[in-house]
């Protein structure tokens, strides 16, 4: 065994090295926002410094448990057991208007699958 430190490579470096013709939108990159779970099952959107930007409140589950849903952030699809609907109040609506999104219950896996911040940025624009 060698005492020299082993080199590690990012997913981005691997893709660019071995698959140089990969379309730009498929090349992994670091996202500017993170999804985290809050204390009461809500999802918190934070920037990279950890500052909370938006808090998404879970919506009570209704409908068939076998209904197929699609995550608005990572585009993974599955049954209701693996995805959850959330809502955020539209500012200035006094609790009368909300925006709804579907997000994976496993936020860590969702974070790993997300290609970009487009869905997060769209939500932040309304708040």
C-alpha positions, 0 to 999 in steps of 0.5 A: 500500500502506498502512503500517497493520497489517492486522487478523487474526481468529481462526477463532472470531471468523469463525464467530461473526460470519458464522454466529451460529447455529452450535451451541456444540460446533462453534465453534472454541476453544483447546485446553488440551493439545497433541499433539507427536511425541517422538524415538522416534515416540511422541506426547507430550501436553503442556499449553499451558506445554509440560509433558509430561503423558503419553507414548503408545508406538506399537504395532507395525503388524499387519493389512492396510494397507488397514484403515480406522481412526479417530483418537480425538482428531480423528475423521478416518478413513483407512487405516493408512498415515495413522493409528497405534495407541498405548498407555499403561500404566494406573498401578499395573498393573505393565505388565499393563494398557494403554489403546489409542488411534488417532492421526493420524501427522501430529500437526500436522494432527490438532491443527488438526482437534481440536474439544476436549480430551475424548479427552485428558482421558479418557486423563489421568484414567486416569493 
